[in-house]
Amino acid sequence: MKLDARKLRILQAIIDDYILTASPVGSRTIAKSTDIGLSSATIRNEMSDLEEMGFLEQPHTSAGRIPSDKAYRLYVDSIMRRSKLSEDELNFISEHYSKKLGEVDDIVKQTAFVLSSVTRYASMVLSPRLHAARLRYIHIVGVGEGKALLLVVTDTGLSRDSMIRVPYGIEQSELERISLMLNAKLANCRLDDIIANQMNELAGEIGEHAEFLNSIIASLQSSLEQSAKRVELSGATNLLSFPEYSDVDRARDLLSVMEKGDALYDMLKGKEDVEFSIKIGHENELSSIKDCSVVTATYRIGSDPIGTFGVIGPTRMNYAKVLAVMGCIGKTLSETLTNMLDEEHK
């Protein structure tokens, strides 16, 4: 059986209607609300063929049909055209990035908020990878006997702090001396190069505090790992407004998954090499989101991809609008981060 132009037009009409209404679509609805120019009986026959081909499903409670995951895949790959955002939506996005946001972490949080607000789905933003960032400075501050706060600030504006152990008897003046020495040697170096190549050279200069250097190395490694998995989530409760999640148990399972940082990280990781990624329904690996779609995109500093962001929603999500929103936000976010970095280097 062939998916000809007529079947394709009917399938598109069904998908468009179901995205808007969440109600199974009947042949009469298509005949009355579109300019397809076919009788209800003809449309019904074509819908039967589409069901046999796996593009439509018939809920047992209704005579209407709903699109399958296969139909949505065809829709986003071959039929859909990206929407244009309204002036209000464009202004909303622009206004939230025109404010002075401060550090990169603030921008990440703002991005998650803006994305969920405009799409009305749940949003998630993976923090920029620190591996390629360059060190601006390290500061070590004693906070009590045997403890110190290690503050690491990068050229991207990201800062990380952690508690480290220090040898007994080290005064703050000695911690400041070590900080100055580290900054003199390591400023403007990539963090992954610092860990891989340069710490051995410093061990001799620190002398009797070489073991203390290992604490700094361990803390830097931990910062890289934590940053790589840091995900900002916004708008999870937006999903509760969709009838797909009116079942309490189903909604609870979904929200439980989204509260787990590792689960969100798994949805976003490894996507930096593609402009957009769309996983529909059963294409998702987690069983709890088999009835959801996850759309992700990449953001950059300059030409370098450094992180990903995305939305989670029902499989009948408005893909055309989501891609338009993410395209706009991705461009704006990338420009904001690049400009911030350029200002830091002036």
Summary of the structure (lengths in Angstrom):
residues: 346
radius of gyration: 25.9
end to end distance: 63.9
largest distance: 89.3
contacts: 1078
relative contact order: 0.13
helix: 55%
strand: 20%
